[in-house]
Amino acid sequence: MSDRILVGYDGSPPANSALEFTFEKFPDAEVTALHVINIPEGYWSAFEGPEIRPPVTEKAREHGEEILETAREIAAEHDRELDTDIVTGQPDTQIAERAEDEGFDLTVVGSHGREGISRILLGSVAENVVQRSPTPVIVVR
């Protein structure tokens, strides 16, 4: 039984499916939807340190809140409570680190199901979460 579940949430149809799956399959779990404001690697990573973080505009944070509002609506449709949070960084890294650091029992992520060259060029957050996460991961398509 999974008591605490982390759902990576970006507002996409696969993320919505992952959240709905979580509510349906784990009716008694405490669920947290995590939205990651993607900070591209490269220029800013040269300046990152314990006291230095890339600037995140208020507009990006507001957009994240709008995305999470959809998650809250899905939770209300399922008559469930939902914790939400916004962080910055690489989505796969942040999801895996949060799962470990905060003692989640399970991580659920959606997948676009890309194949071939599209997957190679675009990468796969879901695949990287599976590889990096110290906790079990369910990928919903």
C-alpha positions in Angstrom: 0.0 0.0 0.0 1.3 3.4 -0.9 0.6 6.0 1.7 2.3 9.0 0.0 2.4 9.4 -3.7 4.2 12.1 -5.8 2.7 12.9 -9.2 4.8 14.8 -11.7 2.4 17.3 -13.2 2.8 19.6 -16.2 -0.9 20.0 -17.2 -0.5 17.8 -20.3 -3.1 15.0 -21.1 -0.6 12.3 -19.9 -0.1 14.2 -16.6 -3.9 14.4 -16.2 -4.1 10.7 -16.9 -1.4 10.0 -14.3 -3.2 12.0 -11.7 -6.6 10.4 -12.4 -4.9 7.0 -12.3 -3.5 7.8 -8.9 -6.8 8.9 -7.5 -8.6 5.8 -8.8 -6.0 3.1 -7.9 -4.9 4.6 -4.5 -8.1 5.9 -2.9 -6.5 6.3 0.6 -3.1 7.8 -0.4 -1.9 11.3 0.3 -1.2 12.7 -3.1 1.1 15.6 -4.1 1.2 17.1 -7.5 4.7 18.6 -8.3 5.1 21.1 -11.1 8.6 21.8 -12.2 9.5 25.1 -13.9 12.0 23.8 -16.4 15.3 25.7 -16.2 17.4 24.6 -19.2 20.9 23.4 -18.6 23.7 25.5 -19.9 24.2 29.1 -19.2 22.4 29.3 -15.8 24.0 26.1 -14.5 27.4 27.9 -14.5 26.0 30.2 -11.8 24.0 27.8 -9.7 25.2 27.1 -6.2 23.8 26.8 -2.7 22.9 30.5 -2.5 22.4 31.2 -6.2 19.4 30.1 -8.1 18.3 31.1 -11.6 15.7 33.8 -11.6 12.2 32.6 -12.0 9.8 35.4 -13.1 6.6 35.9 -11.3 4.9 35.2 -14.6 6.4 31.7 -14.7 5.3 31.0 -11.2 1.8 32.2 -11.9 1.7 30.0 -15.0 2.7 27.1 -12.8 -0.1 27.9 -10.4 -2.6 28.0 -13.3 -1.4 24.5 -14.3 -1.8 23.2 -10.8 -5.3 24.7 -10.6 -6.3 22.1 -13.2 -4.8 19.4 -11.0 -6.9 20.7 -8.1 -10.0 20.6 -10.3 -9.3 16.9 -11.1 -8.9 16.2 -7.4 -12.2 17.9 -6.7 -13.9 15.7 -9.4 -12.6 12.7 -7.6 -13.6 14.1 -4.2 -9.9 14.0 -3.1 -7.5 16.4 -1.4 -4.3 17.3 -3.2 -1.1 18.9 -2.0 0.7 20.9 -4.7 4.1 22.4 -5.1 6.2 24.2 -7.6 10.0 23.9 -7.9 12.6 25.0 -10.6 15.1 22.9 -12.4 15.2 19.8 -14.6 11.9 18.0 -14.3 13.3 14.5 -14.1 15.9 15.4 -11.6 13.5 17.4 -9.4 10.9 14.7 -9.4 13.3 12.0 -8.4 15.0 14.1 -5.8 11.7 15.2 -4.2 10.5 11.5 -4.1 13.7 10.6 -2.1 14.1 13.7 0.0 10.5 13.7 1.3 10.0 10.0 1.7 7.3 9.4 -0.9 6.4 5.7 -1.3 5.6 5.9 -5.0 6.0 8.3 -8.0 3.6 8.5 -10.8 4.3 10.2 -14.1 2.6 10.5 -17.4 4.3 9.6 -20.7 3.6 10.9 -24.2 4.6 7.5 -25.6 7.0 8.9 -28.1 9.0 6.5 -30.1 12.0 6.4 -32.4 13.7 9.7 -33.4 11.2 11.8 -31.6 12.1 10.2 -28.3 15.8 10.5 -28.9 15.6 14.2 -29.9 13.1 15.3 -27.2 14.2 13.0 -24.4 11.8 11.4 -22.0 11.2 12.8 -18.6 9.3 9.6 -17.6 12.2 7.4 -18.6 14.7 9.5 -16.7 12.6 9.5 -13.6 12.4 5.7 -13.8 16.2 5.6 -14.1 16.9 8.1 -11.3 14.2 7.5 -8.7 15.1 5.5 -5.7 11.4 4.7 -5.2 9.0 2.7 -7.4 7.7 4.6 -10.4 4.5 4.0 -12.4 4.4 5.4 -15.9 0.9 6.1 -17.2 0.2 6.3 -20.9 
